[in-house]
Amino acid sequence: MARRIRVAAGSIRDPSDDILTFAAQLGCSGIILNTPDLSGRTPFGSSPIGSTYWTKPGDDDAPTHWDYLELLQLRTRIESYGLRLEGIENTPLYFYQRCILGLPGRDREIENYQETIRNLGRAGIPILGYHWMANSVWRTSKSEPARGGARTSVYDHELGRNAPLSFDREYSEAELWENYEYFIRAVLPTAQEAGVTLALHPDDPPVDSLGGVARIFRNLKGFQRAMETIAPAPNHKLDFCMGTWAEMGVDEMFAGLRYFGARGRIAYVHFRNVRGAVPCITETFIDEGDVDVVEVMKLLVEMGFDGFIIDDHVPEMPGDTLWSHRGRAYATGYIKGLLRAVESMTA
Ligand SMILES: [Mn+2]
């Protein structure tokens, strides 16, 4: 069987010489950037992963779209290391936060988002990952003791449910769906014209509501509604986050993987593991946790998945860097070994 699945590096906000060199040394075929800072602003603080920080609508100094030349320079920089720029996941949240909440000004945000999509297409960057979390990813602990003295992240809804409202009021599930439909139907045709695939990440954690804002991408049914009823298109796919899907329950994860994998609707995979499901989940090393990762890789290969895989959140190992070079070297090596073994067994 021809090898079609690529292993890339991810969670990269700043494509520094150090990170790109490291990714090349690990044998990654490319990278995906996450919320790159193209304008000197830092909406997510030092790390976009697991952050609970987000900006509120109304910050008018903020840039509102990404420019063509910036994107092109990003791509040529990454290619100069022998790596492919697979895509970018997550614009800053404030690029489209009024859209999620259905606030005045959303049409202007949509125009800007469309411009970002066109510029991605012009710059030859084929994927834009996005999500529909108005208040980002939540964790109630980032210091849970893990294997051998590592630390990891936990979301426990018993603690998270005490959060104050994130915005001025509660936002219902019906509103979030209505706003989603308005947004995706406006931007998806632009993406199609531009040759860009939009890839949807699940709500992490996948609970009903957080800080008063409903979460709609928390089960298979929600994804089916988005991908088949509201916005079915060949360039509308999933950023299949194994970790977040497993937070819904391992059975739901496999159901989603089989359903969308068989239909060629998975653009790329966040390959990570967790223990437990909502209301309480703990992130784990890739080789522990509830998900049988061998089974996942076998399914991907059998279904003819031809996208790429990245590691995702990794436990914090003492002495590691902010980007987690140690943790990522372990996860990426594990993923590459697993892929090689499964490919050779199914050849
Ligand atoms: Mn993820």
Residues whose N, C-alpha, C, O or C-beta is under 5 A from the ligand:
A	BS01	MN	C241 H270 D312
